[in-house]
Amino acid sequence: MSSKTPCRDCPRQCGVVRSLTYTPYRTMPGYCHSPLQPVAARAALHEWEEPCISGKHGSGTVFFTGCNLRCCFCQNSVISSGHTGIPISPARLREIYCELICRGAHNINLVTPTPYIQAILESLQEPLPVPVIYNCGGYETTETIDRLAGHIQIYLPDLKYMDADLAQKYSGAADYPDIAAQAILRMYDQVGPYELDDDNMLQKGVVIRHLILPDCIENTKRVIDWAADHFTEGQVLFSLMRQYVPCGSAADYPEINRTLTDAEYDKAEQYLFDSGIEDGFVQEKASASTDFIPSFHGEGILKASQ
């Protein structure tokens, strides 16, 4: 890893020279508030992803600290803010992958990995025996996606907005619709149509996630339209998510400081069914619960002897 080059790893294009190592209790430079050294808050088998990712044994998730988006409703705000986590080396990160695989992980699932591209690439120099998932907010440069070619088998991006005003209001990124759309197209060009094994576990491909926000159904319709216009059956999976609960600073925005109504979700779900998109997932009402937000106390990050 090098700390001498101005950072251009994400669409923010901060251009700051990021610190190599993590300094606890100090705000790190750059929009993501992250050093180049990986900082992670949890590594564990995760059972609450889409069925083709979690399977019977769980997805081997590594939750990184920091984020290049600042979504006011973030369910992982305790770590995305950049102030909770344990610094590790790329070598330790590689060990974590192996430990999760030994526990039966169907894949290695890198959650909010964007600030740590350099270290992740270093940790993946040698292929793993299971697919690697790049689980991100969708706000990526095509250059970063190109750097990941050959190291990532599955992309799991959000497509949060096709409304620039909402993107600016809730995530501070008015350019999100265009940036995320181009990133997802590049992801698909890189890995191609999705493939499932005999156990219906995803081996490669793109899963586009969309979290429905209260009072934003027209945005959801535009997201569904975009996916339907750009992909055909058998190319990508689409995951319509009902799990929104107010988190982070959502209370500052009264219109989204609530869960979805049944009428809102029914309207979004029916629009998806009418769109012609056949490949994907929807969620039950019970998914809108804080019970499904994991704790971030460093589980699985340090070696057992530490």
N, C-alpha and C positions, 0 to 999 in steps of 0.2 A: 504494500500500500504506500502511496505517496501523498504527502500533505503539502506539496509545493505548488500544485496546479490549481488555479481557480476552478471551483466546482461548477460544472454544467450538466450534472447527471440527471436533472429533472427539468420540467418546463419552466420552473421559476427562474432558472438561469441567474441565480444569485451572484455567481462569480466570486464568492468568498473563498479564501484558503482555509479549509476546514482543519481543525486540530486532528492530529493523529489519534490521540488518546482521550478518554472520557474524564471529565473533572466533575465529581459529584457536587451537587448543591450549587452549581454554577450554570447559567444559561449559555449553551454552546452557540457559536456563531452560525449564521445561515438560517433560512426559513424553516428547515426541518429540525434545528437545534440538535444536530447529531454530529458526533465525531466520525472519522473514517473507521475507527475500531468498532466492531459490532457491539451493540448493547441490546440485550434481550431480557425479557421479563417472564417467559414461560416456555418450556419445551415439554410437550406431553402428547399422548394419544387423544385425539379430539373426535368425538362421536357425532357432532352436530353440523357437519358439512352435508352437502348433497349426497344421496345414497351411493353414487358411483365413486365418491371420494372417501367417505368414511368407512363404508363397507362393514364387515363384521368386527374388525379389530381396531378401527380408528385410523385417522389421518395423523401422521407424525408432524405436528405443528410446532413451528418456532415463531413466537410472537416477538417481533423486534420493537424497540423503543424509538419514538420519533415518527414523523410523517411529513410529507411534502404538501399535504392538504390540511386545512384547519376547519373541518366540518363541525359546525356548532352542535350537532346532535350525535357526535361520535360515541358509539357504545364502548369503545376502548380508549376513551379520553384520558384515563389515568396513565396510559403509556404513550399514546400518540402525542401528548403534550411535551414529551421528551424528558420527563423528570423522574421516571421510575424504571429501573432496570439494572442489570449487572453487566459490566464490560467483560468481553471475552476475546480471545484471539481467533483468527480464521482456523487455526489448527483445532482449537477446542470446538468450534462450530462444526467442523467435520466429525469430531468424535460424537457430538450430540446426534448428528444424523445416524451414525452407526448404532448408537444406543437405542434410538427410537426404532430402527429397523429390527434390531434384535428382540425388541418387545412386540413385534408383529405389525408395525406400521405398514399400511398399503402403499404409502408414498411419503415424501418429505414435502411439507407444506410451509413455504416461507411467507409469513404474514407481515404485510407492510415492509417489504424488503428494500424499497427504493433508495433510502439513504446509504445503504451499505453494499452497493453494487460491486465495488472493488473487492471487498472482503469475501463476498459471496462467490464471485468468480474464482477467487483463490481457493475457496473451500471446495469448489466443484471441479477442480482440475482433472481429477480422476472420476469417471462415471460411477454412479451409484446403481445398485441392483434393482431399485424401484424408481418410478417416475418422480421428478421434481416439479413442484407446483409453484408458480409465481403468483401469489395472492395479493393483489394490489388494488388501489383506488381508481385505476384507469388513467390517472394523470401521469403519463409517461412520454418521454421523447422517443421517436422512432429510432434514434441513434442508440439509446440505451437498450431497446428491444433487440437491435441488431447485435449488440455486444453479447447478449445472452444466448444467441443461436448455438445450438449444440449442447447447451447446458440445461435448458429448461424444456420439459416435454409437455407440460400442461400450463396454460395461462388461465387465471381465474380473476379477470378484471371486473370491477364495478363499471357500470354505465349509469352514473347517477343522474345526469341531466342532459336534456337537449334544449333547455331553456337557459340562455346565458345570464339572464337577470337572477334566476334562482341560484345558479352556480356562484355568482358573485355574492349574493346575499348570505348564503348558508355555508359556502366553502371558500370564499375569497378568491375565486378563480373564474372570471368571466369568460376566459378562453377554453374552459373545460370541455364544452361540447365538441369543438373542433379537434382539440388535442386528443381527447379520449377516443374519438371516432377513428382518427388516423392511427393511433396506437393499436387499437383492436384489429384494424385491417392488417397492420404489419404483423401482429401476433399470428393471425390466421395464415398469412402468406408464409410465415416461418414454419409452423407446425402442421398445417393442413387440416383436413377433416378429422373430427374426433373418432377415436377408436376405443372400443370396449373389449375386454377379454371375455372368456367363457363364463366368468363369474360376474359379469356386468360391472367390472371395475374399470375406470377410465385409465387408459394407458398413454394417450396423447390427445391434444386438441385444445379448444377454447370453450370455456363456460362463461357466458356473459351474465353477470348478476345485476339486478336492479332492485333497490330497496324503495318501496313505495312510501312517499312522504305524505302526511296529512295535508289536505287542502291543495294537493299538487297532482291531481289525477291527469290533467292535460299534459303535464310534463311526462308522466308515465306513458301516456298514449304515444307521444312523440318518440320516446325511447323504443317502444315496441315497433313503431313504424320504421324506425331506422334499421333495427335488426331484421325485420321482415324484408325490407328493401335491398339489403346488402348480402343476405345469406339465404340459401335454399336448404331444403330438407337434407339432413345428413352431414351438414357442414359444421355447425356449432350447436352447443346446448345453450338454452336460455333459462335462467332461474329468476322467477318473479317472487320477491321476498316480502312477506307480510310481517316480519319480526320487529318492525320499528317500535321502540319505546323511547320516550324522551330521556336523553342522557346529555352529558356535557353541559353546555350552556343553552340548551333548547328552551329553558324557562324564560330566556330573554326574548323569545319569539313566540308569542301566545298562539299563533295559528298552527304551530307544529308542536306545541307543548301538550300533546295528547297522543293516544294510540289511534290507529285507523278505525273508522266506523265500519260496520258490516257492509253498508251500502257502498262505501268507497272501495273496499276490497272487491266486492262483487262486480262492480263496474270495471275495475282494472283487469280482473281475471277474465271476464267475458270478452273484453277487448283483445286480450291475448289469444283466447280461443278462436275469435273471429279473424285474427290476423293471418292465419295459415301457418303459424309457427307450431310445429308438432313435437320438436325435440326439446325436452327440458323438464322443469320442475315448478311446482307451486307449493305454498306453505299453508299449514293449518293455522287457525286463529291462536292456538295455544303457543305458537312460536314467539308471540309478542310478550315476552317475559324476561325480566332481568335474571331469571334462574339459569338462562343459557349463556350468560356472560361469564367467562371463566375468571378466576382470581389470578392476580399477577404478582405473586410473591417469590418469584425466582425458581419455581419448581423445574427441576431437570436441567438447570443452566450450569451449575457448578458440579464438579466431580463429586462422587459420593464421599470421598475422603476429605473434601474441603469443608 
